[in-house]
Amino acid sequence: MIKHRGFPGRLPGTDFQFTIRRANPKGVTPLSRRERHADRKPADRRADAGFMSALWRYFGDEPFARGNIDAGRLSWLFGREVVAAEDPFDPVSYDAMLRIDADLARASFPEVFGGGESA
């Protein structure tokens, strides 16, 4: 499993995890698209924005391996702002390649890209 050194382990001042320490011995947690409903808690929205900000600062628009990035946190963005960068895509591989859909990320998280607050 690739460890993205320097990537933040969590949202500062919270328990919202961004990375994992080691590979899961019982198997890789699959990536799946989680629906973000309009009534999500503000703390969850801040965690999503903080995570997108970390992804953008660390990877930009370049493809990246899933590695030690937390599957739960990634699944909130997967299939929208973060998409597969390879075909076929293996959702249960730490080596799976992903990329940020920059246009959709800017629209979803304008506060991350300098466009103000999101609703």
C-alpha positions in Angstrom: 0.0 0.0 0.0 1.4 3.4 -1.0 1.6 5.8 1.9 1.1 9.4 0.8 3.6 11.1 3.1 2.7 14.6 4.1 -1.0 14.1 3.4 -3.0 15.2 6.5 -4.2 12.3 8.6 -7.4 14.0 9.7 -9.2 17.3 9.6 -7.4 19.5 12.2 -9.2 19.7 15.5 -11.6 16.9 14.7 -11.9 13.1 14.6 -12.6 13.1 10.8 -10.0 10.7 9.5 -8.4 11.2 6.1 -5.8 8.4 6.0 -5.3 4.9 7.4 -2.2 3.7 9.1 -1.9 0.2 7.7 -3.6 -2.1 5.2 -6.7 -4.0 6.5 -5.6 -7.6 7.1 -9.2 -8.7 6.5 -9.4 -7.2 3.0 -9.5 -3.8 1.3 -12.6 -1.7 2.1 -14.3 -1.1 -1.3 -14.8 2.4 -2.6 -18.5 3.1 -3.3 -20.4 6.3 -4.0 -22.1 7.7 -0.9 -25.0 10.1 -1.4 -24.5 13.6 0.2 -27.9 14.8 1.1 -28.7 18.5 1.5 -29.5 18.1 5.2 -26.0 16.9 6.2 -24.5 18.3 9.4 -22.3 21.4 9.0 -19.4 19.4 10.5 -19.7 16.7 7.8 -19.7 19.4 5.1 -16.6 21.0 6.6 -14.9 17.6 6.6 -15.8 17.1 2.9 -14.4 20.5 2.1 -11.3 20.0 4.2 -10.7 16.6 2.5 -11.2 18.0 -1.0 -8.8 20.8 -0.1 -6.2 18.3 1.1 -6.6 16.2 -2.1 -6.3 19.2 -4.3 -3.2 20.6 -2.5 -1.5 17.2 -2.5 -2.5 15.8 -6.0 -3.9 18.7 -8.1 -5.3 17.4 -11.4 -2.8 14.5 -11.6 -3.9 10.9 -11.3 -3.1 9.3 -7.9 -3.1 5.9 -6.3 -5.7 5.3 -3.6 -3.0 4.1 -1.2 -3.5 5.0 2.4 -6.4 7.4 1.8 -9.4 6.4 4.0 -12.1 4.6 1.9 -15.0 6.0 4.0 -13.9 9.6 3.6 -13.1 9.0 -0.1 -16.5 7.4 -0.8 -18.3 10.7 0.1 -16.6 12.2 -3.0 -16.2 9.1 -5.2 -18.1 9.0 -8.4 -18.5 12.8 -8.5 -15.5 15.0 -7.6 -13.1 12.0 -7.4 -13.4 9.5 -10.3 -11.6 6.5 -11.6 -8.5 7.3 -13.6 -8.2 3.8 -15.1 -10.4 1.3 -16.9 -11.0 -1.3 -15.6 -11.2 0.2 -12.2 -10.8 -2.1 -9.1 -12.7 -0.5 -6.1 -11.0 -3.0 -3.7 -7.4 -2.2 -4.6 -5.0 0.1 -2.7 -3.3 0.6 -6.1 -6.4 1.8 -7.8 -5.8 5.1 -9.7 -8.1 8.0 -9.1 -8.2 11.7 -10.2 -10.1 14.8 -9.3 -12.7 16.1 -11.7 -11.6 19.7 -11.3 -14.6 21.3 -12.9 -17.1 19.4 -10.7 -14.9 19.9 -7.6 -14.9 23.6 -8.2 -18.7 23.7 -8.5 -19.2 21.5 -5.4 -16.6 23.1 -3.2 -16.2 26.8 -4.3 -14.8 27.7 -0.9 -11.8 25.3 -1.6 -11.1 27.0 -4.9 -11.7 30.6 -3.9 -15.3 30.9 -4.9 -17.0 31.7 -1.5 -19.3 29.6 0.6 -21.2 26.5 -0.7 -24.8 25.9 0.3 
